[in-house]
């Protein structure tokens, strides 16, 4: 962060959010914005007491699956509660990140666009490489089902039928998200 005397209004807003345990994750899920979110959580976890609630606002149409897994692992290992607040769009990888907030601390905006789907991948390789990639794709699908199982308390079979099995994009309302156990309350 720049020296205080050279701060602009954006620096002041960023500092205010940081001081109040708030982070805004927006745009496509990439290494850059996930790295910032991970550093925010790790920094907060340097101080264990008192236990706090970190607020992660999520507004994304999705992006990189492995970056999503990295952020979810850090969220789950946090000493502090991670409150997720879904606004704008929580779709694809954003849906999974939102769902991974601490149970009881997941808030969804009533006007939020909400979508989940099977992850997608493109392959162009030698046959044995494509077989290896298909195995990894299956492993990714199983990890996603486990994340949603933990978020909802549903069985893996229920998660598969409600969130994964359908080949089309699945859109939800805020109320449906609460009813399914992905969100705890509507803003």
SULCORVEN-V526881 format. One record per helix or strand of 2 or more residues. SS is the DSSP state (H for helix, E for strand). FROM is the first residue (numbers start at 1). TO is the last residue. Records with the same first field share a line. If there is no record, write none. Layout:
SS->FROM-TO, FROM-TO
//
This chain:
H->4-6, 9-19, 31-44, 65-77, 93-99, 127-152, 156-164, 174-179
E->22-26, 53-60, 81-91, 106-108, 113-116, 170-172, 185-186
//
